[in-house]
């Protein structure tokens, strides 16, 4: 009976933790900009944005040459 109560509590905790840790698109962009890590923002871009805002453009905009 203990496992039946523990499993739903664990799943709920994981869902809440995932929600709290998720970045908004704005937060992802700022974190990517600070770290110079394009892969942080890439999942938030549409296919059209990925074509227009490639990693090369990202690095150039940051001044990384």
N, C-alpha and C positions, 0 to 999 in steps of 0.2 A: 504494500500500500504506500510505502514511502517513496518508491520510484515513480509511482503514478502521479504524485504531487510534485516531485522534483523535476521531472521532464518538462511540463508546461512552464514552470517557473524559469527554468534554464533557457527555454526557447524565447520566452518573453524578454528575458534579460539580454539575450543576443540581438533580438530585433531592436530593442531600445538603444543598445550600445551602437549598433550599426547606424541608426538614425542620428545619434548625437555626433558620431565621427564623420558623417558624410559632409563633404564640402559643397557649398553652393558654387555655381559657376563663377561668381565674382571672387569668392575666396580662393578657388582653384587658380584663377588667373593671377591673383596677387601672389600666391605662393609660388607659382611657376615663374613669375617675373623676378621675385626675390632670389629664388634658387637657381634660375637659369635652366630649369628642367621643363622642357616642352611637353614631355609625356604626362605631366600632371594635368594640363589643360586639354590635351588632345581628346579624351573621351567626351568632353562637353561640347566639342565642335561638330557642327553638321558637316556632311560631305562637301558642301559648297565652301564652308568656312575653312575646312582642312586644305582645300585647293588654294584658297586665297591667302591663308595664314599658315604657311608651311613652317617647318622647323627652321629652315634657312631664313625666312622672313622674320621669324621670332628672334633669332639670334642677331640678325641685322638691326632690328628695332631696339634691342637691348644694348647695342653698341659692342657686341662681342666679336664683330667683324666677320 
